[in-house]
Amino acid sequence: MLIARRHRPLLAAITVATVVASGSPASAMGPSHGRRHVINGTVVSRPGTTVPWAVSIYYGAGSTSRPRFICTATAIGPLEVLTAAHCVDGPGFFYVVTNTDSLGRGRLVALEAIDVNGTYRSTATKDDVAIVRPLERLNLTSYAKLGSPTMAAKVRSGALPKLTLYGWGRTETGELTGHLRTASLVRQTRAAQVEFEDWFVDSLMLAAGRYDPATRLYHGACHGDSGGPLVVHVLGVPYVVGVTSFGSANCNLPTPTIFTSVGNYSTWIGTSRRNLPALAQRSNRAVPILRTAPAIVGTVAVGSTLTCGPGTWTANAREMTYNWTRSPTYVEIARGPTYLVTAADAGKKLMCNVSAVSDVGSTKATTSVVAGVLPTATFGQSVQIVGLSPSTDPVPDQLATCVAPTFEYADPATLTYNWYTKLTGDRQLLQSGPTVLLTKELMIAMQNFQLICEVTAGNTMGSTATTGYTVMPVLVPVMATASIATVPIVTGSVATCAGVSTSPTATLAFEWALEPAFAAGSAFSSGATPLGTGPTYTLTDADVVALGASRLACRATATIWHSSFSTIAAMA
């Protein structure tokens, strides 16, 4: 609080939000609590290590507002910080910053409970003290101890003359350097009584400063030092005996700095410390903080259920809410901690958005998994069927093999093969597997049918089918011709029957007969007299006699597995 010199003007209330927004103290004619910094002090070297308990207070109007520095404070325990009431009195979100050697850095911890002295009023100067509770343990290397009522009496009497002020606020030039400064002060009770009259209450406050006769100014606190500690060291242990409260509106006016006397509020401070945990439960002031990230558990596969683990949060998280979104639209696709994977998720990022809700707001954390991509045949490749060729005769019991194309995005994937036949209408399943045995019966039954192979590549997100086909050959009769070279019709002459087939794999068979009335065709007449088989025939005496009325005939038969064809030739 900044108090105008010597006069008692009506106190003008000012909220924390106003101070943060303006960044300036109240007018000298309108006394109010302001933020004070050490005037004509020295910079503390490595304060995060040497005086870790001298911390700073930050403020944000909303839970997502960027916090700004407003005050100084003293850490008196892992979950207890002492500061001025006017620093934390009002709505909004407050934070303590530790483990730093300069402003704008360090560990920012939200305050979850704020206990302002019950009789403090922003329109008065008394009872300017508050205890606040960080949402997380500060875990500093050391903490300041609280001054006792006896210690407060010794400071007033001069028995403890060496007083040390710490503050993160502005310098005598009005500059906010970001450094913690300190100054050695002495008690200034009489000067405070003169300057502030009955605004200074000796039984509840301490006055300190160091007067400089050359400048007629006091070394002391300025804007930003409010809430900071006035310390005495006993056997090297820091005891905070005062909380920076108010002074003159202009930091360069010749007035000492006024501190709330910690020892005179020891009973209230003790009660407040005990009540802080219950206050945090009853009226929590912080949004939850994420400690360990959420995670999605489960197999990303169509039909599988994914479960979103919320992670761990600070204890003020009263409720957890979940919703699921999917790239690239990020439109909500489900609510709740579980999600059933569908085919529409293939190749997409699935995100679980977890919100931890407290009494004053919520904090969101997101975790994600990427669903696999459906297998896709490499461009330009298709299913190939090998084992059948239109340029060669089909052979019974041969294998037709289905050769799959290369599939992209198929790892891990499985390939399945199905064979189908089709003449007209719908295809019919023949069998499964990468090969099919083309038996004699099958080839005869499937003449001119399509033989189709379908290869299905599947992974956890579904499957893609690709097909190829060939047409089964039509099995036509094997064409053959026959001829007999003319030989003398005498006993012992050898006649030869020559045959030719259109199929290179055909076998030829020959039959001989005497035809009384020869007619070209494929079979002997009913009156023919069989003579024998083989490519040659030797005439007998009987044959020579018979040939006078008949002709010597040969039937050549070409045969392969599916058909045969015969032709009869006669000797001229």
SEBATOR-303540 format. One record per residue (C-alpha): x, y negated, z. Coordinates in steps of 0.5 Angstrom, whole numbers. Layout:
REM SEBATOR-303540
<site u="X" v="Y" w="Z"/>
...
REM end
This chain:
REM SEBATOR-303540
<site u="0" v="0" w="0"/>
<site u="3" v="-7" w="-2"/>
<site u="1" v="-12" w="3"/>
<site u="1" v="-20" w="2"/>
<site u="6" v="-23" w="7"/>
<site u="3" v="-26" w="13"/>
<site u="-4" v="-27" w="11"/>
<site u="-10" v="-22" w="12"/>
<site u="-14" v="-22" w="6"/>
<site u="-19" v="-18" w="5"/>
<site u="-17" v="-11" w="3"/>
<site u="-18" v="-9" w="-4"/>
<site u="-19" v="-2" w="-6"/>
<site u="-16" v="1" w="-11"/>
<site u="-16" v="9" w="-14"/>
<site u="-11" v="13" w="-16"/>
<site u="-14" v="13" w="-23"/>
<site u="-13" v="6" w="-23"/>
<site u="-6" v="6" w="-21"/>
<site u="-4" v="11" w="-26"/>
<site u="-7" v="8" w="-31"/>
<site u="-4" v="1" w="-30"/>
<site u="3" v="3" w="-27"/>
<site u="3" v="-3" w="-23"/>
<site u="2" v="-5" w="-16"/>
<site u="-4" v="-9" w="-14"/>
<site u="-4" v="-16" w="-14"/>
<site u="0" v="-20" w="-8"/>
<site u="-7" v="-23" w="-6"/>
<site u="-11" v="-16" w="-7"/>
<site u="-7" v="-12" w="-2"/>
<site u="-7" v="-4" w="-3"/>
<site u="-3" v="2" w="-3"/>
<site u="2" v="2" w="-9"/>
<site u="8" v="6" w="-11"/>
<site u="15" v="4" w="-8"/>
<site u="22" v="5" w="-10"/>
<site u="28" v="5" w="-6"/>
<site u="31" v="-3" w="-6"/>
<site u="38" v="-4" w="-6"/>
<site u="39" v="4" w="-5"/>
<site u="44" v="9" w="-8"/>
<site u="43" v="15" w="-13"/>
<site u="43" v="21" w="-9"/>
<site u="48" v="26" w="-13"/>
<site u="44" v="33" w="-15"/>
<site u="38" v="32" w="-10"/>
<site u="35" v="39" w="-13"/>
<site u="41" v="42" w="-9"/>
<site u="43" v="37" w="-4"/>
<site u="36" v="35" w="-1"/>
<site u="31" v="40" w="-5"/>
<site u="25" v="38" w="0"/>
<site u="25" v="30" w="-3"/>
<site u="20" v="32" w="-8"/>
<site u="15" v="28" w="-13"/>
<site u="8" v="28" w="-14"/>
<site u="5" v="27" w="-21"/>
<site u="-2" v="26" w="-23"/>
<site u="-7" v="27" w="-29"/>
<site u="-14" v="25" w="-29"/>
<site u="-16" v="32" w="-33"/>
<site u="-14" v="39" w="-32"/>
<site u="-11" v="38" w="-39"/>
<site u="-8" v="31" w="-38"/>
<site u="-1" v="30" w="-38"/>
<site u="1" v="29" w="-31"/>
<site u="5" v="22" w="-30"/>
<site u="9" v="21" w="-24"/>
<site u="6" v="17" w="-18"/>
<site u="9" v="18" w="-11"/>
<site u="15" v="21" w="-7"/>
<site u="13" v="27" w="-2"/>
<site u="17" v="31" w="3"/>
<site u="17" v="39" w="3"/>
<site u="16" v="42" w="10"/>
<site u="15" v="49" w="8"/>
<site u="14" v="53" w="2"/>
<site u="6" v="52" w="2"/>
<site u="6" v="45" w="5"/>
<site u="8" v="38" w="3"/>
<site u="7" v="32" w="7"/>
<site u="6" v="25" w="3"/>
<site u="2" v="19" w="4"/>
<site u="-6" v="19" w="4"/>
<site u="-6" v="13" w="-1"/>
<site u="-2" v="18" w="-6"/>
<site u="-7" v="23" w="-7"/>
<site u="-14" v="20" w="-4"/>
<site u="-19" v="21" w="-10"/>
<site u="-21" v="26" w="-16"/>
<site u="-17" v="28" w="-21"/>
<site u="-11" v="33" w="-21"/>
<site u="-5" v="33" w="-17"/>
<site u="2" v="36" w="-18"/>
<site u="9" v="37" w="-14"/>
<site u="15" v="37" w="-18"/>
<site u="21" v="41" w="-15"/>
<site u="28" v="43" w="-17"/>
<site u="30" v="37" w="-21"/>
<site u="36" v="32" w="-21"/>
<site u="31" v="27" w="-25"/>
<site u="24" v="25" w="-26"/>
<site u="21" v="29" w="-32"/>
<site u="24" v="35" w="-31"/>
<site u="24" v="41" w="-26"/>
<site u="18" v="45" w="-24"/>
<site u="11" v="43" w="-24"/>
<site u="6" v="46" w="-19"/>
<site u="-1" v="44" w="-18"/>
<site u="-4" v="42" w="-12"/>
<site u="-10" v="47" w="-10"/>
<site u="-11" v="44" w="-3"/>
<site u="-11" v="36" w="-1"/>
<site u="-12" v="34" w="6"/>
<site u="-13" v="27" w="7"/>
<site u="-13" v="24" w="15"/>
<site u="-20" v="24" w="16"/>
<site u="-20" v="17" w="19"/>
<site u="-16" v="14" w="13"/>
<site u="-20" v="9" w="9"/>
<site u="-17" v="6" w="2"/>
<site u="-19" v="-1" w="5"/>
<site u="-15" v="0" w="11"/>
<site u="-7" v="1" w="13"/>
<site u="-8" v="6" w="18"/>
<site u="-8" v="14" w="18"/>
<site u="-4" v="14" w="11"/>
<site u="-2" v="21" w="12"/>
<site u="-4" v="27" w="8"/>
<site u="-2" v="35" w="8"/>
<site u="-2" v="38" w="1"/>
<site u="-2" v="45" w="-1"/>
<site u="2" v="48" w="-7"/>
<site u="-2" v="53" w="-11"/>
<site u="5" v="57" w="-12"/>
<site u="10" v="58" w="-6"/>
<site u="16" v="53" w="-7"/>
<site u="21" v="57" w="-5"/>
<site u="26" v="52" w="-4"/>
<site u="33" v="53" w="-1"/>
<site u="31" v="48" w="5"/>
<site u="25" v="44" w="8"/>
<site u="25" v="38" w="12"/>
<site u="23" v="39" w="19"/>
<site u="17" v="35" w="22"/>
<site u="19" v="29" w="27"/>
<site u="16" v="30" w="34"/>
<site u="12" v="25" w="39"/>
<site u="19" v="24" w="43"/>
<site u="23" v="23" w="36"/>
<site u="18" v="17" w="34"/>
<site u="19" v="14" w="41"/>
<site u="26" v="14" w="40"/>
<site u="26" v="11" w="34"/>
<site u="22" v="5" w="36"/>
<site u="26" v="5" w="42"/>
<site u="33" v="5" w="38"/>
<site u="35" v="11" w="41"/>
<site u="35" v="14" w="34"/>
<site u="38" v="8" w="30"/>
<site u="40" v="11" w="24"/>
<site u="34" v="12" w="19"/>
<site u="35" v="14" w="12"/>
<site u="30" v="13" w="6"/>
<site u="29" v="17" w="0"/>
<site u="25" v="15" w="-6"/>
<site u="24" v="17" w="-13"/>
<site u="21" v="10" w="-15"/>
<site u="23" v="3" w="-18"/>
<site u="29" v="-1" w="-16"/>
<site u="30" v="-8" w="-15"/>
<site u="30" v="-10" w="-22"/>
<site u="23" v="-6" w="-23"/>
<site u="26" v="0" w="-27"/>
<site u="24" v="7" w="-26"/>
<site u="31" v="10" w="-27"/>
<site u="28" v="17" w="-26"/>
<site u="34" v="18" w="-20"/>
<site u="32" v="20" w="-13"/>
<site u="35" v="14" w="-9"/>
<site u="37" v="13" w="-1"/>
<site u="38" v="7" w="3"/>
<site u="40" v="7" w="11"/>
<site u="35" v="3" w="15"/>
<site u="34" v="0" w="22"/>
<site u="28" v="-1" w="26"/>
<site u="24" v="-8" w="24"/>
<site u="19" v="-8" w="29"/>
<site u="19" v="-15" w="31"/>
<site u="19" v="-17" w="23"/>
<site u="13" v="-13" w="22"/>
<site u="9" v="-16" w="27"/>
<site u="11" v="-23" w="24"/>
<site u="10" v="-21" w="17"/>
<site u="4" v="-17" w="17"/>
<site u="1" v="-19" w="24"/>
<site u="-5" v="-14" w="26"/>
<site u="-4" v="-10" w="19"/>
<site u="2" v="-7" w="23"/>
<site u="0" v="-2" w="28"/>
<site u="6" v="-1" w="33"/>
<site u="3" v="6" w="36"/>
<site u="2" v="9" w="29"/>
<site u="7" v="6" w="25"/>
<site u="14" v="5" w="24"/>
<site u="18" v="-1" w="21"/>
<site u="24" v="-1" w="18"/>
<site u="29" v="-4" w="13"/>
<site u="36" v="-7" w="13"/>
<site u="36" v="-15" w="12"/>
<site u="41" v="-18" w="8"/>
<site u="42" v="-25" w="10"/>
<site u="45" v="-27" w="3"/>
<site u="39" v="-26" w="-1"/>
<site u="34" v="-26" w="5"/>
<site u="31" v="-20" w="3"/>
<site u="30" v="-13" w="6"/>
<site u="33" v="-6" w="3"/>
<site u="27" v="-2" w="3"/>
<site u="22" v="2" w="-1"/>
<site u="18" v="0" w="-8"/>
<site u="13" v="2" w="-12"/>
<site u="14" v="10" w="-13"/>
<site u="17" v="11" w="-6"/>
<site u="10" v="12" w="-3"/>
<site u="9" v="18" w="1"/>
<site u="17" v="19" w="1"/>
<site u="20" v="21" w="8"/>
<site u="24" v="17" w="13"/>
<site u="29" v="21" w="16"/>
<site u="33" v="22" w="22"/>
<site u="39" v="27" w="22"/>
<site u="40" v="31" w="28"/>
<site u="46" v="36" w="28"/>
<site u="45" v="36" w="21"/>
<site u="38" v="38" w="20"/>
<site u="33" v="33" w="17"/>
<site u="27" v="31" w="21"/>
<site u="22" v="27" w="17"/>
<site u="19" v="21" w="22"/>
<site u="16" v="17" w="17"/>
<site u="12" v="17" w="11"/>
<site u="13" v="11" w="6"/>
<site u="6" v="7" w="7"/>
<site u="6" v="0" w="5"/>
<site u="10" v="-7" w="4"/>
<site u="10" v="-13" w="1"/>
<site u="7" v="-13" w="-6"/>
<site u="13" v="-16" w="-9"/>
<site u="19" v="-11" w="-8"/>
<site u="24" v="-17" w="-7"/>
<site u="20" v="-21" w="-2"/>
<site u="23" v="-21" w="5"/>
<site u="19" v="-16" w="9"/>
<site u="21" v="-9" w="12"/>
<site u="17" v="-3" w="10"/>
<site u="12" v="0" w="14"/>
<site u="12" v="8" w="15"/>
<site u="6" v="12" w="18"/>
<site u="9" v="15" w="24"/>
<site u="10" v="23" w="23"/>
<site u="11" v="24" w="31"/>
<site u="4" v="20" w="33"/>
<site u="0" v="25" w="28"/>
<site u="3" v="31" w="30"/>
<site u="-3" v="34" w="33"/>
<site u="-7" v="33" w="26"/>
<site u="-1" v="35" w="22"/>
<site u="-1" v="42" w="26"/>
<site u="-9" v="43" w="25"/>
<site u="-8" v="41" w="18"/>
<site u="-3" v="46" w="16"/>
<site u="-7" v="51" w="20"/>
<site u="-13" v="49" w="16"/>
<site u="-10" v="49" w="9"/>
<site u="-11" v="56" w="7"/>
<site u="-18" v="56" w="8"/>
<site u="-19" v="49" w="5"/>
<site u="-16" v="52" w="-1"/>
<site u="-21" v="58" w="-1"/>
<site u="-27" v="53" w="0"/>
<site u="-25" v="47" w="-4"/>
<site u="-20" v="49" w="-9"/>
<site u="-17" v="43" w="-13"/>
<site u="-13" v="47" w="-18"/>
<site u="-14" v="51" w="-25"/>
<site u="-11" v="58" w="-25"/>
<site u="-4" v="59" w="-27"/>
<site u="-2" v="65" w="-31"/>
<site u="4" v="69" w="-28"/>
<site u="4" v="75" w="-33"/>
<site u="2" v="75" w="-40"/>
<site u="-5" v="79" w="-42"/>
<site u="-4" v="85" w="-46"/>
<site u="-8" v="89" w="-51"/>
<site u="-8" v="97" w="-49"/>
<site u="-10" v="102" w="-54"/>
<site u="-9" v="105" w="-61"/>
<site u="-11" v="100" w="-66"/>
<site u="-15" v="105" w="-70"/>
<site u="-22" v="105" w="-73"/>
<site u="-27" v="107" w="-68"/>
<site u="-22" v="106" w="-62"/>
<site u="-23" v="102" w="-57"/>
<site u="-18" v="96" w="-55"/>
<site u="-18" v="94" w="-48"/>
<site u="-15" v="87" w="-46"/>
<site u="-11" v="87" w="-39"/>
<site u="-12" v="80" w="-36"/>
<site u="-5" v="79" w="-34"/>
<site u="-4" v="76" w="-27"/>
<site u="-6" v="69" w="-25"/>
<site u="-6" v="65" w="-18"/>
<site u="-11" v="67" w="-13"/>
<site u="-15" v="61" w="-14"/>
<site u="-18" v="65" w="-21"/>
<site u="-25" v="66" w="-19"/>
<site u="-27" v="69" w="-25"/>
<site u="-24" v="72" w="-32"/>
<site u="-28" v="71" w="-39"/>
<site u="-26" v="74" w="-45"/>
<site u="-27" v="73" w="-52"/>
<site u="-24" v="76" w="-59"/>
<site u="-22" v="73" w="-65"/>
<site u="-19" v="75" w="-72"/>
<site u="-15" v="72" w="-77"/>
<site u="-15" v="68" w="-81"/>
<site u="-22" v="65" w="-79"/>
<site u="-21" v="66" w="-72"/>
<site u="-29" v="66" w="-71"/>
<site u="-31" v="70" w="-65"/>
<site u="-32" v="77" w="-66"/>
<site u="-34" v="80" w="-59"/>
<site u="-34" v="78" w="-52"/>
<site u="-32" v="82" w="-46"/>
<site u="-25" v="86" w="-44"/>
<site u="-26" v="91" w="-49"/>
<site u="-27" v="91" w="-57"/>
<site u="-29" v="97" w="-62"/>
<site u="-24" v="97" w="-68"/>
<site u="-28" v="97" w="-75"/>
<site u="-25" v="97" w="-82"/>
<site u="-26" v="90" w="-83"/>
<site u="-20" v="89" w="-78"/>
<site u="-15" v="92" w="-83"/>
<site u="-9" v="88" w="-84"/>
<site u="-12" v="82" w="-79"/>
<site u="-9" v="80" w="-73"/>
<site u="-14" v="81" w="-67"/>
<site u="-13" v="76" w="-61"/>
<site u="-16" v="77" w="-54"/>
<site u="-17" v="70" w="-51"/>
<site u="-17" v="70" w="-43"/>
<site u="-20" v="65" w="-39"/>
<site u="-19" v="64" w="-32"/>
<site u="-24" v="60" w="-28"/>
<site u="-23" v="56" w="-22"/>
<site u="-27" v="51" w="-18"/>
<site u="-25" v="46" w="-22"/>
<site u="-23" v="48" w="-29"/>
<site u="-20" v="54" w="-33"/>
<site u="-14" v="56" w="-36"/>
<site u="-13" v="60" w="-43"/>
<site u="-8" v="65" w="-45"/>
<site u="-8" v="69" w="-51"/>
<site u="-5" v="76" w="-53"/>
<site u="-6" v="79" w="-60"/>
<site u="-4" v="86" w="-64"/>
<site u="-4" v="86" w="-72"/>
<site u="-8" v="92" w="-75"/>
<site u="-5" v="96" w="-80"/>
<site u="-6" v="95" w="-87"/>
<site u="-10" v="100" w="-92"/>
<site u="-6" v="104" w="-96"/>
<site u="-5" v="102" w="-103"/>
<site u="-3" v="105" w="-109"/>
<site u="3" v="102" w="-112"/>
<site u="1" v="98" w="-118"/>
<site u="2" v="101" w="-125"/>
<site u="2" v="108" w="-121"/>
<site u="-4" v="113" w="-122"/>
<site u="-5" v="121" w="-120"/>
<site u="-2" v="126" w="-125"/>
<site u="-4" v="133" w="-126"/>
<site u="2" v="137" w="-129"/>
<site u="1" v="145" w="-131"/>
<site u="-3" v="144" w="-137"/>
<site u="-1" v="142" w="-144"/>
<site u="-5" v="141" w="-150"/>
<site u="0" v="143" w="-154"/>
<site u="1" v="150" w="-151"/>
<site u="-4" v="156" w="-150"/>
<site u="-6" v="156" w="-143"/>
<site u="-4" v="162" w="-139"/>
<site u="-8" v="165" w="-134"/>
<site u="-6" v="164" w="-126"/>
<site u="-2" v="158" w="-127"/>
<site u="-2" v="153" w="-122"/>
<site u="-4" v="146" w="-124"/>
<site u="-1" v="141" w="-119"/>
<site u="-3" v="134" w="-117"/>
<site u="2" v="129" w="-116"/>
<site u="0" v="123" w="-112"/>
<site u="3" v="116" w="-113"/>
<site u="7" v="112" w="-108"/>
<site u="3" v="108" w="-103"/>
<site u="4" v="102" w="-100"/>
<site u="3" v="100" w="-93"/>
<site u="2" v="108" w="-91"/>
<site u="6" v="109" w="-86"/>
<site u="4" v="112" w="-82"/>
<site u="-1" v="116" w="-87"/>
<site u="-3" v="122" w="-89"/>
<site u="-5" v="125" w="-96"/>
<site u="-11" v="129" w="-97"/>
<site u="-12" v="133" w="-104"/>
<site u="-19" v="135" w="-107"/>
<site u="-20" v="138" w="-114"/>
<site u="-27" v="137" w="-117"/>
<site u="-30" v="139" w="-124"/>
<site u="-35" v="135" w="-128"/>
<site u="-38" v="136" w="-135"/>
<site u="-44" v="132" w="-134"/>
<site u="-47" v="128" w="-128"/>
<site u="-44" v="129" w="-121"/>
<site u="-37" v="132" w="-120"/>
<site u="-37" v="138" w="-116"/>
<site u="-32" v="140" w="-111"/>
<site u="-27" v="146" w="-113"/>
<site u="-22" v="146" w="-107"/>
<site u="-17" v="142" w="-103"/>
<site u="-10" v="142" w="-103"/>
<site u="-5" v="139" w="-108"/>
<site u="-5" v="145" w="-113"/>
<site u="-10" v="149" w="-116"/>
<site u="-10" v="156" w="-119"/>
<site u="-13" v="157" w="-126"/>
<site u="-15" v="164" w="-126"/>
<site u="-18" v="167" w="-132"/>
<site u="-25" v="167" w="-130"/>
<site u="-24" v="159" w="-128"/>
<site u="-21" v="157" w="-135"/>
<site u="-26" v="161" w="-139"/>
<site u="-32" v="158" w="-134"/>
<site u="-29" v="151" w="-135"/>
<site u="-28" v="150" w="-142"/>
<site u="-28" v="143" w="-144"/>
<site u="-30" v="141" w="-137"/>
<site u="-26" v="135" w="-133"/>
<site u="-21" v="137" w="-128"/>
<site u="-21" v="132" w="-123"/>
<site u="-16" v="131" w="-117"/>
<site u="-17" v="126" w="-112"/>
<site u="-12" v="124" w="-107"/>
<site u="-14" v="120" w="-101"/>
<site u="-8" v="116" w="-97"/>
<site u="-11" v="115" w="-90"/>
<site u="-8" v="111" w="-84"/>
<site u="-11" v="109" w="-77"/>
<site u="-15" v="103" w="-81"/>
<site u="-18" v="108" w="-86"/>
<site u="-17" v="111" w="-93"/>
<site u="-16" v="109" w="-100"/>
<site u="-18" v="114" w="-105"/>
<site u="-14" v="115" w="-112"/>
<site u="-16" v="120" w="-118"/>
<site u="-13" v="123" w="-124"/>
<site u="-16" v="128" w="-129"/>
<site u="-15" v="132" w="-135"/>
<site u="-20" v="136" w="-140"/>
<site u="-20" v="144" w="-139"/>
<site u="-18" v="147" w="-146"/>
<site u="-23" v="150" w="-151"/>
<site u="-21" v="157" w="-151"/>
<site u="-22" v="159" w="-159"/>
<site u="-21" v="165" w="-163"/>
<site u="-14" v="167" w="-165"/>
<site u="-13" v="166" w="-172"/>
<site u="-10" v="172" w="-176"/>
<site u="-8" v="174" w="-183"/>
<site u="-6" v="181" w="-186"/>
<site u="-3" v="184" w="-193"/>
<site u="-1" v="190" w="-195"/>
<site u="5" v="191" w="-201"/>
<site u="3" v="195" w="-207"/>
<site u="7" v="202" w="-207"/>
<site u="7" v="208" w="-211"/>
<site u="1" v="212" w="-210"/>
<site u="5" v="219" w="-209"/>
<site u="6" v="223" w="-203"/>
<site u="11" v="220" w="-198"/>
<site u="10" v="213" w="-200"/>
<site u="10" v="208" w="-194"/>
<site u="5" v="202" w="-194"/>
<site u="7" v="196" w="-190"/>
<site u="2" v="192" w="-186"/>
<site u="4" v="185" w="-185"/>
<site u="0" v="180" w="-180"/>
<site u="1" v="173" w="-178"/>
<site u="-3" v="169" w="-172"/>
<site u="-4" v="162" w="-171"/>
<site u="-2" v="163" w="-163"/>
<site u="5" v="164" w="-162"/>
<site u="4" v="168" w="-156"/>
<site u="-1" v="173" w="-159"/>
<site u="0" v="180" w="-160"/>
<site u="-1" v="184" w="-166"/>
<site u="-4" v="191" w="-167"/>
<site u="-5" v="195" w="-174"/>
<site u="-10" v="200" w="-176"/>
<site u="-11" v="204" w="-182"/>
<site u="-17" v="207" w="-186"/>
<site u="-19" v="209" w="-193"/>
<site u="-25" v="205" w="-195"/>
<site u="-30" v="208" w="-200"/>
<site u="-32" v="201" w="-201"/>
<site u="-28" v="195" w="-199"/>
<site u="-30" v="189" w="-197"/>
<site u="-26" v="183" w="-194"/>
<site u="-28" v="182" w="-186"/>
<site u="-26" v="183" w="-179"/>
<site u="-28" v="191" w="-179"/>
<site u="-28" v="197" w="-183"/>
<site u="-34" v="199" w="-186"/>
<site u="-38" v="205" w="-183"/>
<site u="-36" v="210" w="-188"/>
<site u="-29" v="208" w="-187"/>
<site u="-24" v="214" w="-186"/>
<site u="-19" v="212" w="-180"/>
<site u="-12" v="214" w="-182"/>
<site u="-8" v="212" w="-176"/>
<site u="-4" v="206" w="-173"/>
<site u="2" v="202" w="-173"/>
<site u="5" v="197" w="-178"/>
<site u="7" v="202" w="-183"/>
<site u="3" v="208" w="-186"/>
<site u="6" v="214" w="-190"/>
<site u="1" v="217" w="-196"/>
<site u="0" v="225" w="-195"/>
<site u="-3" v="229" w="-201"/>
<site u="-10" v="228" w="-198"/>
<site u="-9" v="221" w="-199"/>
<site u="-6" v="221" w="-206"/>
<site u="-13" v="225" w="-208"/>
<site u="-17" v="221" w="-204"/>
<site u="-15" v="214" w="-207"/>
<site u="-18" v="216" w="-213"/>
<site u="-24" v="214" w="-210"/>
<site u="-22" v="210" w="-204"/>
<site u="-17" v="204" w="-203"/>
<site u="-12" v="204" w="-197"/>
<site u="-14" v="199" w="-192"/>
<site u="-11" v="195" w="-186"/>
<site u="-14" v="191" w="-180"/>
<site u="-9" v="187" w="-177"/>
<site u="-12" v="184" w="-170"/>
<site u="-8" v="178" w="-166"/>
<site u="-10" v="178" w="-159"/>
<site u="-8" v="173" w="-153"/>
<site u="-11" v="173" w="-146"/>
<site u="-18" v="170" w="-147"/>
<site u="-20" v="172" w="-154"/>
<site u="-18" v="176" w="-161"/>
<site u="-19" v="176" w="-168"/>
<site u="-18" v="181" w="-174"/>
<site u="-17" v="181" w="-181"/>
<site u="-18" v="187" w="-186"/>
<site u="-13" v="187" w="-192"/>
<site u="-13" v="193" w="-198"/>
<site u="-8" v="195" w="-202"/>
<site u="-9" v="193" w="-210"/>
REM end
